[in-house]
């Protein structure tokens, strides 16, 4: 079993150095205490007590998608700012791409991601995209990718 370290990723100087760790799944990403408390309060509010959250999320994302917050909604995927982001270096935002078809191939899923990034006007050199291994996903029922974007 790989050893994973709990590392404060705000200390990484740039996206490329951070990307090496993320791709190899070598670290646990942590939230600030405040964000983690907000996440737990939200879970309590929606009645999440260790049960699967996928049905609730699927409805929220694909039936009620609200693009007024900067999200981009398409027929097959939704790009949204993470409501409970991990602590990141200054100037980096944590987004998520949610894919409506769980069985889509990874290359096809990444093409969907790229099309959403184009709509946002993001440059590839300012983006890290990765997918957690299934056992470490908070919402394993819906395929999703974490996206870290360096913003101005």
N, C-alpha and C positions, 0 to 999 in steps of 0.2 A: 504494500500500500504506500502511495506517495505521501510524504509528509507535507502538510500545508501549514503555512505560517499566517498568523493574524497580523497583517501589516497595515500601517496607516498609509494608504496610497496617495495621500496628499503630498507626501515627500518625494514622489517621482518628479523628475525635472521636465519630462516631456512625454507625449503620448506613446512614442515608440518604445521607450524603456518600460513603460507600464504594460504595453501590449505583449511583450515577451512573457510576462508572468500570467496574464489572463489567458492566453492561448494554451498554455500548458496546465491551466487549472491548478496553479501552485499556491494560491492564497485565498483566504476568506475575505470577502469584501465587507467592510463594516459601515454601519450608518452612525451618525451622531446620536447621542443619547436622546436628544429632542426628537429627531426624526423617527427613531425606533419607538419612542413612546407614542407618537402620533399614529404610527402603523398599528400598534397594538390596540389603541383606542378605536381606530377604524375597523379592525377585525372584530372587535366586540360589538360595534354598532351594526355591522352587517350579519352578525350571528355566526362568524367563523370561529369554530372551536376545534380545530384540527381536522375538520371535514374538508372535502374537496371544494374548492372555490371556483372551479372552471366554469360551471353553468352560469353563475352570477357574472363572472368576468366576461364570458362570451356575449351575454346580453348587453352588458355595459359597453363593450367595445364595438361590436358589429351591428347592434340594433339601435343603439342610442348615441353613436359617435358624435361628438360635439367638436367641431373644428374651430370654435371661437377661441380656444386656449392655445392655438398654434399647432394643434394636432393636424395630421393629414389622414383622411379616411378614404380608402379605396375599396373595391369589391372584395379583394382578397387579403388585404393587409391594412393595418392601422399603425401609424407612427405617433407616439404620444410621449410627452415629458413624463418621466417617472415621478409618481406622487410621493414615493418614499426612497429618494436616491441615496446612494452610498456617498460618503465623504470623498470629494475629489479635489484635485488641485484647483486653485483659483482659475477662473476662465474656462472650466470644463463642465459641460452639462451632461446629465444622465438621462437618456431617452430609451424607449423600448419600441421595437417593431413586433407587433402581434400578427401572426399568420393564421388565417382562417382554416387552412387545410393542413392538418397535423402531418400528413403523409407525403407532403411535397418534398422533393429532393432538396438537399442543402444548397446545391448550385442555383436551383430555381428560387428558393427562398431568398438567397443573397441577391439575386437579380431584382426581386421585389423590393428588397431593402434599398438597393442602388437607385431604383426608380423614385422611391420616396425621398431619398437624399437629394436627388436632382431637383425635385420640386421645392425643397427647402433652400436650394442654392448652396449646399455644403460641398466643400472640396474634399476629395478622398484622403488627402494627406492630413486632414484635420479630424479624421474619424477612426475610431476603433469599433469593430463589430465582433461580438462573440456570443456563443450560445453555451450556457452552462450544461454540464452533464445532467441527465434526467433526475438523478437522485438529489441534486442540489437546487432544483427549481422550486420556487415558491408557488407557482401555478403550473404544475406539470401537465395538466390537461390541454393547455393551449401552447403551441409552439411559439416561442418568442426569443428575440435576440436583444442583448443589451448593446447600447450604442453610447459611446462617449464621444462628445463633440467639443472641439476647441472652438470657443466663440470669441468674438472681439471684445 
